[in-house]
């Protein structure tokens, strides 16, 4: 396990152990800190990026419910910091933790795939005595694509979201089959976004900047094209 992968796992463990069982059951871990957990290629795991925060999707049932969850989080040691201007952000000591509700009405925004990503999340054993909800790889990609189109301003050369997607394509061989076997609306969405990125003039630089080994870069290109072509259905 690389130093970065170990640090990411330690961050996840710290957050998960601070959450009581009833809260952790209604949350799913997402974001760059979880990328390595989805990879089955040890070489690709060596290339995961370091991230400073932990992200979680939170199942919510209205603003009042969200307020109660926030109160519980404060009781567990999470707190808001005057240093932060992100409205979903809290801190556990110095560790940055973003709690993102599934309902757009709470914060004024959300990710279109968050709710289904939470519903389809998978149990992952993070430690011998601790399990968390981890996003299905397909919905990891979908949420990252949506974030890339929003906060990333579609900047291919600076986007951490795109970097994480490229890393997953590189390090998870069955991803194409997993996308093909999922619900058609999400497989079509991913295929159309992959196809659009293939047409972007900076996409080859994005691949080269994240996958330095030419042989592995060729594999990423092949897998990316396959996902774009095999899952792009006839929907507009």
N, C-alpha and C positions, 0 to 999 in steps of 0.2 A: 504494500500500500504506500503510495507516495505521500510526502509531507502535506501537500495540499489536500489530498483526499482524506487524510487523517484529521486535519483541521476542520474540514467541512463536516465530517461525521461527529466530531466533538461538539461543534456548534449545534447540530441537530439534536444530539443527546442532551445537551444542556437545556434546550427549549422544551423538548419532550418530557424530561424529568420534572420540569417546573409546572407542567400542566396536569391537573387532576384528570382521572379517567373519563368523567362525563364530558369534559371539554375536548380532550384529545380525540374522542370518538366522533365529534361533529366537525373536525378540522382535517384538512389534508395538506401535507407538505408539498410545496411546489417551488419552482425557481432554480437558479443556478446551483444552489447548495445541494440539490438532490440529483444533479445530472449523473454523477458517478454511480449512484445506486441503480441506475437504469442501464448501465453499460455491461455487456458480457464479454468484452474484449479487453484484456488486461493492458495491452499497449495503449489503447485509446484512453483508458482511465488515467494514464500518466499525463495526459494532455488537458485534463479538465482545468478550467480557469478558477482562480481564487475569487471568492465573493465575500463581501463584508457583512452580509445580512442573511436572515432566514425568512422565508415567505410562507404564509399559510393561507389557504382558502377557508373561510368560516361560513358554515351553513347558518343563515339567519332567517328569522320569521318576523320581520318588521323592525322599526327603529327602537321600540321599547325593548325588544329582545336583545338587540345589539348593545344597548346601554347596559343591560344586566350582564352581558358577557364581558363588556369592558370593566365593569365593577369587579367581576370575578378575577379577571386577569390582574387587576391591581392588587387584589388580595394574594395572588400567587407570586408577586414580586415584580411584575411588569409595570412600567410607568412611562408616561409621556415626558419628553425632554424639550426644554425651550430651544435647544439647538436644532430641532427638527421642524421642517415645514411641510412634511408629508402627513396628511390627516389620518392615515391608517397605521402610522408608525408608533411603536412603543420600544422600550429598551428593557433588557434584562441585564442589569449592570451596565456594561458598555456595549453589549451585543445588541445590534439593531434587529428588530423583529417587526415585520409588516404583516398585520392581520387584515385580510381583504374579504369583506362580506360578499355574499353571492347576489344580494339585491342592490341594483343600481341606485335606488331611491335613497339609500342610507348615506352614501358618500357623494352621490351625484355622478358616479361612473362605476363601471365594472367591466369585466371581460366576458364576452358573450358565451364563452365555453366554461366558465367557472362552475356553474351549478351542475352541469352534467359531468364535469371533471371530478367534482366531489362525489357525486352519486356512483361513479364507476371506479373510484379509487380502490387500490388494492392494499391488503394488509402486508406490511413489510416488517420483518423482525430486525430492529435496529441494534438490539443487544439481547443477551440471553433472557432478560426479564422484561423487555420493553418492545412493544409493537407500535407502529405508527401507520397512518393512512398515507399512501404514496400514490401519486398520479399514475394512471395507466400511461404507457409511453406515447400512445396515439394522442391522448388529450394533453400531455406535456407539449407535444409539437403544436397542437392547435392553439393552446393558450399562449405559447411563445410567439407564434405567427401573429396572433391578434395584438399582443403587446408590441411587437416589432412595428406593426402598422400604426400604432398609436404613439406611445412614449418614445419609440425609437426613431420616429420621423423617417422611417425607411432609409436610414443611413447604413448601408451595407458594410461599410468599412469600420464602423465604430459600435455597431449594435452587439451588445452582449447576448440579447435574445437570439439573434441569428447565429452567433458563435456557439451557443448551447445546442441549437438544432443541428448544426453541422457536426458537432461532436457526437451527438446521438446517432446521426446517420452513419458516421464512421464506426462507432463502437457498438452498435446493436444490429447485427446482421438480419434478424427476423423482422425488423421494423416495417419493411415494405409489405410483407405478408400480413402483419398485424393491422396496418392501415387498410389493406384491401378487404379484410374480414370484418371491419367495424361498420357502424351505421353509415349509410350512404351519404348523408348530408355532411358529416365530418370528413369522410374520405374524399369527397368531391372538393370540399373547402381546401383541404391540405394539398390536393393535386393541383388545383387551380392556382394556389399561391406559389407552389413549387415551380409550376410552369411559368408564372409571371416573373419569378426571380431568375429563372434560366435566361429570360430575355433581357434582363437588366445588364447594362454595359459594365457594371462594377462587380458582377457576381463571380467572375473568374478570379478577380483579385481577392474577394472575400474567401473563396476556397483556398487559394494559395497562401493567404495570410494566416489561416487557421490550421491547415494541414500541410506541413512542410515537407513531408515525405512524398515524392512524386507518385510512387506506387499506391500509397493509401489515398492520395488525391484522386487518382483514376478510379478507385473503388467508390469513393464518395460521388463522383460525377455519375458513374454507372447506376448506383442506387438511387440517386436523386432523379435522374431521367426516368427510371423505371417507375418510381412513385408518381411522378407527374403524368406519365402516359397511361399507366394501367388503372388509375383510380379516377381519371377525369371523365365523369359521366356526362350525360347530355343536358344537365341543368345549366341555366344561364350563368 
